[in-house]
Amino acid sequence: MQYGSQANFEAYFDARMTPEVRQQIDKGISETITQLKSQGGAADTANTTKEENTTKEENTTAQDSSAQGSQSGKLTQEEIAGFIGSTPNFADKQGNILVLSYVDFLCSYCKKLHEAGTLEQLSQENEDVSVVLKSIPLFWEQSEAGAHGAYCAAQFGGAEKYYAYVEKAFSKQATSESDVIALAKEIGLDEAQFSGCLSSADTKSAVSEIFPAASRKFELTGTPASVIINTKTGKYEVIPGAYPKSYFEEVIKKVRG
């Protein structure tokens, strides 16, 4: 879909940017539209129609098929290991190309990316591609229980139970510890062990650092955000949004080369 109007353009940025960033760009929207039109530019955007109960809190990233300004660089092996942490790879698969994706289970664009099966398909269809999905509490208290539960599922469940938890968390949209414990029981995790982890100060501290650390390195402003990493060379490129699989494949090809 083309921007077409200032309203569409503003909707794109409203979905993509934090409140602070939006304040900084408000004055430049008209000039940016004029520049884009003069260049014949157009970008695909996700549906940013606001839902009355959720929009002001949603800090999601809309699709932009031109991907202008995406972050790229190189990581050390120590940095790569640090960003992965204890989160298992999807299907326990190791590959030279890593798709490291940051999501919030309550983020509507994250859910769309998940339901499209994009990351799962990338892993299944490319021998050298592995996927690690990191859950972060972007919506603060509403998201914390789900993110803490994901961390604990990773500690005790291995790849199979962790990604089963991810599936349940997206579908059930749990927002309380009791809801999250119920999810853990559904996938066969030990309730006492999981509950102890869930209430641990260490868990809360570890989860609280995941997204700030990624934001400092990769300049992330919202979710979903994926970092495509060549684990051999350290080369990486950021995909800041819920892009179609074809765009992920383009970036993977660049990072692979």
C-alpha positions as CSV (number, residue, x, y, z in Angstrom):
1,M,0.0,0.0,0.0
2,Q,1.3,3.5,-0.8
3,Y,1.3,6.3,1.8
4,G,-1.2,8.1,-0.4
5,S,-1.9,10.8,2.1
6,Q,-0.4,12.5,5.1
7,A,-2.8,10.5,7.3
8,N,-1.4,7.2,6.1
9,F,2.1,8.4,6.6
10,E,1.4,9.5,10.1
11,A,-0.3,6.2,10.9
12,Y,2.9,4.4,9.7
13,F,5.1,6.4,12.1
14,D,2.6,6.2,14.9
15,A,2.9,2.4,14.8
16,R,6.6,2.3,14.3
17,M,8.0,5.0,16.7
18,T,8.2,5.5,20.5
19,P,6.3,8.5,21.8
20,E,9.6,10.4,22.2
21,V,10.7,9.7,18.7
22,R,7.2,10.7,17.4
23,Q,7.5,14.1,19.1
24,Q,10.8,14.7,17.3
25,I,9.5,13.8,13.8
26,D,6.1,15.5,14.0
27,K,7.4,18.8,12.6
28,G,9.1,17.0,9.7
29,I,6.3,14.8,8.4
30,S,5.1,17.3,5.7
31,E,8.7,17.8,4.4
32,T,9.3,14.0,4.4
33,I,6.1,13.4,2.4
34,T,7.1,16.0,-0.1
35,Q,10.6,14.4,-0.5
36,L,9.2,10.9,-0.9
37,K,6.8,12.1,-3.6
38,S,9.5,13.9,-5.4
39,Q,11.6,10.8,-5.4
40,G,8.7,8.6,-6.6
41,G,9.1,6.6,-3.4
42,A,6.5,4.4,-1.9
43,A,6.5,1.9,0.9
44,D,4.3,-1.0,2.0
45,T,2.9,-0.5,5.4
46,A,1.1,-2.8,7.8
47,N,-2.5,-2.0,8.8
48,T,-2.1,0.6,11.5
49,T,-5.8,1.2,12.2
50,K,-6.1,2.0,15.9
51,E,-8.0,-0.3,18.3
52,E,-9.6,1.8,21.1
53,N,-8.2,-0.3,24.0
54,T,-4.6,-0.9,22.9
55,T,-3.2,1.8,20.5
56,K,-1.7,4.3,22.8
57,E,0.4,1.6,24.5
58,E,1.5,-0.2,21.4
59,N,5.0,0.5,20.4
60,T,5.2,-1.8,17.3
61,T,7.1,-1.6,14.1
62,A,5.1,-1.5,10.8
63,Q,6.4,-3.0,7.6
64,D,8.5,-0.8,5.3
65,S,9.6,-2.8,2.2
66,S,12.2,-0.2,1.3
67,A,13.9,-0.7,4.7
68,Q,15.7,2.6,4.6
69,G,18.1,3.2,7.4
70,S,18.3,-0.4,8.7
71,Q,21.1,-0.9,11.1
72,S,24.1,-3.1,10.2
73,G,27.5,-3.9,11.5
74,K,29.7,-6.7,13.0
75,L,29.5,-8.6,16.2
76,T,32.2,-10.5,18.1
77,Q,31.6,-14.2,19.0
78,E,31.2,-13.1,22.6
79,E,28.5,-10.6,21.7
80,I,26.6,-13.2,19.7
81,A,26.6,-15.6,22.5
82,G,25.5,-12.9,24.9
83,F,22.5,-11.9,22.9
84,I,21.4,-15.5,22.5
85,G,21.9,-16.2,26.2
86,S,20.0,-19.3,27.4
87,T,17.3,-19.1,24.8
88,P,17.2,-22.3,22.7
89,N,17.2,-22.3,18.9
90,F,13.9,-23.2,17.1
91,A,13.8,-27.0,16.6
92,D,17.2,-27.1,18.4
93,K,18.8,-26.4,15.0
94,Q,22.2,-24.7,14.6
95,G,23.0,-22.7,11.5
96,N,25.6,-20.2,10.3
97,I,22.9,-17.7,9.7
98,L,21.0,-16.8,12.8
99,V,17.6,-14.9,12.9
100,L,17.5,-13.4,16.3
101,S,14.0,-12.0,16.7
102,Y,12.7,-9.8,19.6
103,V,8.9,-10.0,20.2
104,D,6.3,-9.1,22.8
105,F,3.5,-11.6,23.0
106,L,0.9,-8.8,23.3
107,C,2.3,-6.9,20.3
108,S,-0.2,-7.2,17.4
109,Y,2.5,-7.1,14.6
110,C,4.6,-9.7,16.5
111,K,1.5,-12.0,16.5
112,K,1.0,-11.4,12.8
113,L,4.6,-12.3,12.1
114,H,4.2,-15.5,14.2
115,E,0.9,-16.5,12.6
116,A,2.4,-16.1,9.1
117,G,5.0,-18.7,10.1
118,T,7.8,-16.6,8.6
119,L,10.5,-17.5,11.1
120,E,9.6,-21.1,11.3
121,Q,9.6,-21.4,7.5
122,L,13.0,-19.7,7.2
123,S,14.5,-22.3,9.5
124,Q,12.8,-25.2,7.7
125,E,13.5,-24.1,4.2
126,N,17.2,-23.0,4.6
127,E,19.7,-25.5,5.8
128,D,22.0,-22.9,7.2
129,V,19.4,-20.7,9.0
130,S,18.5,-21.1,12.6
131,V,16.0,-19.0,14.6
132,V,16.1,-17.7,18.2
133,L,13.0,-15.9,19.5
134,K,13.5,-13.6,22.5
135,S,10.4,-12.5,24.5
136,I,10.6,-9.0,26.0
137,P,8.0,-7.1,28.1
138,L,7.5,-4.1,25.8
139,F,4.1,-3.3,27.4
140,W,5.6,-3.3,30.9
141,E,3.4,-4.8,33.6
142,Q,0.9,-6.3,31.0
143,S,3.7,-8.2,29.3
144,E,6.0,-9.0,32.2
145,A,4.4,-12.3,33.2
146,G,4.5,-13.7,29.6
147,A,8.1,-12.7,29.2
148,H,9.2,-14.0,32.5
149,G,7.4,-17.3,31.7
150,A,9.3,-17.5,28.4
151,Y,12.6,-17.1,30.2
152,C,11.7,-19.9,32.7
153,A,10.5,-22.2,29.9
154,A,13.9,-21.7,28.3
155,Q,15.6,-22.6,31.5
156,F,13.8,-25.9,32.1
157,G,12.0,-27.0,28.9
158,G,14.6,-27.1,26.2
159,A,13.8,-26.1,22.6
160,E,10.6,-28.2,22.3
161,K,8.9,-26.9,25.5
162,Y,10.1,-23.3,25.0
163,Y,8.6,-23.0,21.5
164,A,5.5,-24.8,22.7
165,Y,5.3,-22.1,25.3
166,V,5.8,-19.4,22.6
167,E,2.9,-20.8,20.6
168,K,0.6,-20.8,23.7
169,A,1.7,-17.4,24.8
170,F,0.8,-15.8,21.4
171,S,-2.6,-17.6,21.3
172,K,-3.7,-17.1,24.9
173,Q,-2.3,-13.6,25.4
174,A,-1.6,-14.3,29.1
175,T,-1.1,-11.2,31.3
176,S,-0.9,-12.7,34.9
177,E,1.4,-15.1,36.6
178,S,-1.5,-17.5,37.2
179,D,-2.3,-17.5,33.5
180,V,1.4,-18.1,32.7
181,I,1.6,-21.0,35.2
182,A,-1.5,-22.5,33.5
183,L,0.3,-22.3,30.1
184,A,3.4,-24.0,31.6
185,K,1.2,-26.9,33.0
186,E,-0.4,-27.3,29.6
187,I,3.0,-28.0,27.9
188,G,4.2,-30.3,30.7
189,L,6.6,-28.1,32.7
190,D,7.0,-28.8,36.4
191,E,4.7,-26.4,38.1
192,A,6.7,-25.9,41.3
193,Q,10.0,-25.4,39.5
194,F,8.4,-23.1,37.0
195,S,6.6,-21.0,39.6
196,G,9.8,-20.6,41.6
197,C,11.6,-19.4,38.6
198,L,8.7,-17.0,37.7
199,S,8.8,-15.2,41.0
200,S,12.6,-15.1,41.2
201,A,14.3,-11.7,41.3
202,D,17.1,-13.1,39.1
203,T,14.5,-13.9,36.4
204,K,13.0,-10.4,36.5
205,S,16.4,-8.8,36.4
206,A,17.6,-11.0,33.5
207,V,14.4,-10.3,31.4
208,S,14.5,-6.6,32.1
209,E,18.0,-6.4,30.5
210,I,17.2,-8.2,27.2
211,F,15.7,-5.4,25.2
212,P,17.7,-2.5,26.6
213,A,20.9,-4.3,25.7
214,A,19.6,-5.1,22.2
215,S,18.4,-1.5,21.7
216,R,21.8,-0.1,22.6
217,K,23.6,-2.3,20.1
218,F,21.1,-2.5,17.3
219,E,19.1,0.8,17.8
220,L,15.8,-1.0,18.1
221,T,12.7,1.1,18.9
222,G,9.9,-1.4,18.9
223,T,8.8,-5.0,18.1
224,P,9.0,-7.1,16.2
225,A,12.6,-6.6,15.5
226,S,14.9,-9.2,14.0
227,V,18.7,-9.2,13.7
228,I,20.1,-11.4,10.9
229,I,23.5,-12.5,12.0
230,N,26.3,-14.4,10.2
231,T,27.6,-16.3,13.2
232,K,30.9,-17.1,11.4
233,T,31.8,-13.5,10.3
234,G,29.8,-11.5,12.8
235,K,28.1,-9.5,10.1
236,Y,24.5,-8.5,10.9
237,E,21.6,-6.5,9.6
238,V,18.5,-5.4,11.4
239,I,14.9,-6.0,10.1
240,P,12.7,-3.6,12.1
241,G,9.2,-4.9,11.4
242,A,6.8,-7.7,10.4
243,Y,8.2,-8.1,6.9
244,P,7.1,-10.9,4.5
245,K,9.4,-13.9,4.2
246,S,10.7,-12.7,0.9
247,Y,12.3,-9.7,2.5
248,F,13.9,-11.8,5.2
249,E,15.4,-14.0,2.5
250,E,16.9,-10.9,0.7
251,V,18.6,-9.8,3.9
252,I,19.8,-13.3,4.7
253,K,21.3,-13.5,1.3
254,K,23.2,-10.2,1.9
255,V,24.5,-11.3,5.3
256,R,25.4,-14.7,4.1
257,G,27.6,-13.3,1.3
